[in-house]
Amino acid sequence: MEKTKNVLLCVTGGIAVFKAAALTSKLIQNGFSVKVAMTESAMEFVTPLTFQALSRDRVYTNTFEEQDPSKIAHVDVADWADLVLIAPATANVIGKVANGIADDMVTTILLKTTAPVMLAPAMNVHMYDHPAVRNNMETLRSFGYTFIEPNEGYLACGYEGKGRMAEPEDLLEMVKHHFIKAENPDWQGKKILITAGPTRETVDPVRFFTNRSSGKMGFAIAAEAAARGADVTLVSGPVSLDTPHGVNRISVESAEEMFQAVTSRFPDADIVIKAAAVADYRPKLTYDKKLKKKEGNLNVEMERTKDILKTLGEQRVHQTLIGFAAESDDIETYAKKKIETKRVDMIAANSITAPGSGFQGDTNELTLFKRNGEVIHIPMTAKTEAAKKILDEAMVIHSEEKR
Ligand code: CTP
């Protein structure tokens, strides 16, 4: 069993303390162990009881209040933490820690801990821009602390600007990413190019040809690769999905636009995963004005689009190349053929007829066919889980190719 990750949340005095309460709950719901330390000012906003109830643990507030005589509380909790998150982080706590001041529970813990420290600043926009605060943040960065940038927008003091603490959902993602990154050293900074979704091939201003791809598989791969620490570019056709955290998304419509977006970024990529369902045909003629109906049938002549994956297969130098195949039958034969014709390292093939697999849904059953003949079956699972397996195998191939 994986060891539970220990997150020490240091709460300092700002109105965003309410978001820290929501974050505590989210961390607990996501399986983290959470302990909370609060400053005097934080307790002016919310009592420790809120955090005690949410974390189901005592809250650390006073360095001199030693509840357990066998331990020194600030040392014990600092050693317990796998990660320390200061949220909200006020200008005051940033200044104190940057200058080595330890005059309360939170700052004493921060000087003691050897765990990585993340800060989510929250303050007035002018305080955030003050040269003293800027200098202190630079100092903390030089210690290896990481900052979760505040958002722009309405501030509780009535100002508009940068200073709103990141939302609890975003902080949760950052915490998750921190641990996933630590477990995936191979992925740090790898340039991953992923395609997702359908393409849209225009007939006239109101009509187009498309397919049933939802983009969920490609987006799940992009989200997981970014969480692992890769530098991810996601070229996506029209889908109704939010861009995953830390992913650079390029939105395209047609197969031709996808071709341009992908081929121009290909030279820099380390690993390319083509999960998009690209149209193989598009209308030969497109009309500027809406087509009016007439008597009789309408014939739309279709012409072939460029095969992006095949083009990449021809151009590849150092890149690891992975394609998808959605088949109704004879999956293995077609998948193996695609490995050869498109010169890819692996095809992730799924049956579009198997229940719970393929387009639209949240689950998928896949078989990975590798160029070296290896075949790996991924039984029906969430697309988010399948994404992990696909990436694991992509990295195996990539590491072998580099050798
Ligand atoms: N692909 C592509 N460019 C196209 C068409 C497909 O890059 N114009 C990619 C897809 O992103 C996917 C793989 O090729 O990774 C799918 O292969 P393809 O042979 O096009 O699949 P199907 O259209 O399902 O196959 P076929 O019509 O040959 O049965």
Residues whose N, C-alpha, C, O or C-beta is under 5 A from the ligand:
A	BS01	CTP	K274 A275 A276 A277 V278 A279 D280 T305 K306 D307 I308 L309 G323 F324 A325 A326
